[in-house]
Amino acid sequence: MVELAVKVGGLSLANPVMPASGTFAEGLAQVFDFNRLGAFVIKTVTRELRLGNPTPRVAETPGGMLNSIGIPSKGVPPFFDDTLPFYRQFTPPLIVSISAPTAEGFASLAAELSVAGVAAIEANISCPNLEADGRAFAMTAEMTATVVKRLRRSTKLPLWAKLTPNTGDIAEVARAAEANGADAVVVANTLLGMAIDTASFRPRLGSVTGGLSGPAIKPVILRQVHQCARAVKLDIIGCGGISRAEDAVEYLLAGARAVQVGTATFLHPTALIEVIEGLKRFCVQRRIARIGDLTGALHREGADETDVEWAEAGQ
């Protein structure tokens, strides 16, 4: 019998698999049993009504997809009226993803949404910061420290900081999140990219650039999880290009305690369940009694010194 239960970011989960924010919706309850998931992570909530970016918003690429959705949101009232009551009928803990254009906006929104039925706050600090010319909060350790400190003061719930991969030193950013009270970091969000239609000479996204997700980004995000795991003691949730159990295993070996599945759900609505079942089979085949034993179990003996090692040493 394999023990799939894990403790991550201040929560106890039945298994380490959950959806990535923005890739999961209530309608999937007609496809599989929601109670089989480790946790729910809902589409990002903003205080204001947001219509999102101009169309087209999605473009397929080799090994993944670009999206420039723009975090459309109905605001706070529909969360209390519709979203929260829906998820209260299920067992897995509810993680509420939030976004705001300022540190104070993050703090006030987290405080308002820290209610019964919400298990943790996932702060999407990979979104633009209007107080820093639109650069994502998580692009620098300084901005990360500012927003996480404000968030920590505003809520007693477990606080997860969702980082951006579009930074020069994600380990330094993770250290700033840890030092200012985050319980976990989600590593990471999409990589900034673009695509051009050679027939029309126009960008394939209405906003020109967008976030690249899917299998193509996994090696990059996996490396960042490994770097963060060596830099901080707080829990890490790996997110990026996971479409099968073996991908999840790689993230766990690199140092993650749990994983989020995103783009794969668009292609295969039952991808989350397939990853859970695959993890169970993997552990049975390898005679691993607890899934938690995989976290950080990467064998590094004999590895040559690399640029990653050099960067981690602070050279």
N, C-alpha and C positions, 0 to 999 in steps of 0.2 A: 504493500500500500504506500503510495507516494503522498507526502505531506506538501500540498501546494500553498498553504497559508503563509503569508508574509506580514511583517510589520514594516511600514514605510511611511515616512513623513508624518508621524504622529497618529497613524491609523493602523488598524488590524484588518487585513484583506483576506478573503477566502482563497484568492490566487493573485498572481502579480500582473494580470492582464486587464487593461482598461482602454476605452476609446480615447483618441486624441480630440481635443476640442474642435468643433466645427465639422467633424466627419461622422457625426452620430446624431440620430433623431429618434423621436418617439415611435415613428412608424415601424422601426425595426422590431418592435415588440411583437409584430405579426409574423416575424421570420424566425425568431429564436427566443428562448427563455432568458429574459434579462437577469434573472436571479443567478445565472451561471457566471456572470462577470465579477471581476475583483472589485471594480468600482465604476461609477459613472462620471464622466467629465462632460459637462454640457457645453453647448455653443456659447461663445463669449457674450456676457451681458455687459452693456454699457448703460450709463445713466440716460443719455440722450437717445432719441430716435435716429437711427442711421440707415440710410438707403443703400449704402455700399458704393462701389466703384462703377464707372461706366462699362458697358459691355463692348466686346466679349470679355468674359471674366476668367475663362479657363482655356488652356491650350495644351494639347497632348504633346509630349516630347519623348524621345527614345529613353526608356527606362524610368519614366515618371510623368509628371504633369506640372504645368505652371498654373498658378491661380492668383488672381487679383480681385478677390471677393470684396475686400474693404470692410470686413466685419459689420455687415448689416445687422441691425438690432432693433427690436421693438421697444427697448427701454426696460425700466424696472417693473412697472405694474404688471405686465404680462408674465413676468417671472413668478410673482406671488400668486397671480390669479390662475395660471395654467401650468407652468413648468414644475414648480415645487409640489403642488398636489399630485401631479402625475407620477413623479418619482418616489413619492412617499409610500406608494403601494408595493415597492420592491425592497429587497433586503440589502443589496450592496450600498455602501456609503456614496453620498452625492458630493462631488467636487464641483464647485461653481467657479468657472473661469470668468475673470473680469478684466476690463480694459478701460483706461481713462487717459486723457491727454496731459494730465499733470499729476504730480505726486499727491497733492491734496485731493484731487479727484479720485485717485486710487483709494486713498485712506477713507474718505467718506463713503464710497461705494461699498468697500469691504465691511465697514461698520454696519451699514444698512442691511446687507445681505447675510450677516452673521446671526442667523435665526435657527430655531429648532427645525431639524430636517436637513440642514446643511452641515456636512462633516468637515469640510476644509475649503479654503480659498486658494484657487490657482491664479496668481497674478500674471497676466500676459504682459510682462515688461519688455517683450520684444516688439511692442507697438511704438509708434512715434511719440516723442516727448515734445510738446509745443514750447516748453521752456528751454529747449536746447536745439532750436532750429529744425525740429522734426526728426532728429536722430533718435533711434530706439534707446530707451532707458538702459537696456542691458548691453549696449555697445561699449560702455565704460564702467569701470568699477565705481567711480565717483557717483554717477547717476544711479547706479544700482543700489549703492549704499543709502542714498537719499530716499528713494522710493520705498525700499524694503523697511527702513527704519520707521517711516510714517505708517506703513501698513501694519507693522508689528504692534505699534501703539494703538491701532484702531480695532484690532480683533484679537480675541483669545483663542480662536479656532486655529488648527494647524495651517501654516502658511507655506504654500509651494510657489516658487518663483520660476516662471517659464522663460528660459534664456534664449537669446538669438545666436545662431551660429555665425552671424555676420559681424564678427568682432576679431580683433587681432590676438586676444588672450582670454579665452573663455574660462580658463582656470582662475585667473585673477578676478573675473566677474563673479564666479561661484564663491570664491573666498569672501568677497564683499557681501554677498547674499547671506552666507553663513554667519559672518561677524555681526550682522545687523538683525538677526532673529529669524531667518527663514528655517523651516523645518525640513525642506527638501527643495531640490532644483529639478526642473524638467529640462532635459538636454536632448533635443533642442527644438527650435521651430524650423521654418523653411529657409532655404538658401536663396538669396536674391538672384534673379536671372531674367532673361528675356528671350523672345523668339520673333523671327521676322518672316512674313509671307513673301516669298520670292516672286509670286505672280503679281501681287499688287504693290510690292515694295513698302508695305505697311507693317507696323508691329502687330503681332497676333493677339495681343492683349490691349484692351481699351485704355489702360493706364500705362502702357508701354512695358513696364517691368512688373514682375510678380514673384511669388514664392515658389521655388522648385521643391517638390516632394516626390515620394516614391522610392523604388529600389536604388535609383541613381545616387541618392544622397547618403545612403547607409554607411559607406566607408568613411565619409567625412565626419558624420555625427558619432559613429562608433569610436573614432579616434578622440573626439571631444569628450565623450563619456569617460574614456580611459584617463584622459588628462585630468578631468574634474575629480575622478575617484581617487587619484593620487594626491590631489591638492586639498580636499576637504573631508571632513568626517560626517557631514550631514548626508541624508539619503538622496539617491539619484534615481530619477525615472527616465529611462531611455526612450527617445521618440525620434524616428526617422527611418523610413524605408522598410519597416517590418511588415512582411507579408506571409511569413510561415514561422513555424516553431523554431527552426534553426536560427533565424534572424534574432529572435528573442533570446535564445541561448547565448549568442555572441554578445549581446548587450549585457546580460547577466554576468558572463565571464569577465567582461571589461570593467565591471564594478557597479552596474545598475541593480537596484533591488526590485524594480518593477518596470513595466514597459507600457507604452501607449501605441495603439494601432490606428493609423489614419487612412491614407489613400487606398490601402488594400480593401477597405470596406466598400469603396465605390465600385470596385470591380467584382468583389465577392462579398455579398451582404453578411455571410456567416464567417468571415475571416477571423473575427475575434474568437469565436468558439473553436475554430480549427486550430488556432494558435494555442489555446488552452489545452485541447486534447493532444496536440502534438508535443507540448511540454511534458504532459503526463507520460506519453509513450517514450519520449527521450529518456526520462528519468528511470523508467522501468527497464529499458534496454541497457542503460549504463549502471544499473543497480544503485541509483542515487536516492536515498530515502527522503530527503527534504530539498525542495526547490531552492530554498535559501542557501544551501551549501554551494550553489553555483556562483553566487555573487562574489566577484573579485577573485575567482579561482583560475584566472589566466596564468599559464605557465610561461615564465619569462627567461628561464635559464638559457644562457648562451646567446642572448639577443645582442646584435651589434648596436653600437651607439648610433642613434639617428637624430635628425633634426628635432623630433619631438622630445627626445631625452634632453637635448641641448636647451630647448625652450623651457622645459620643466625645471631645469637646474638654475634658471634665471640668468643665463649668460646673455 
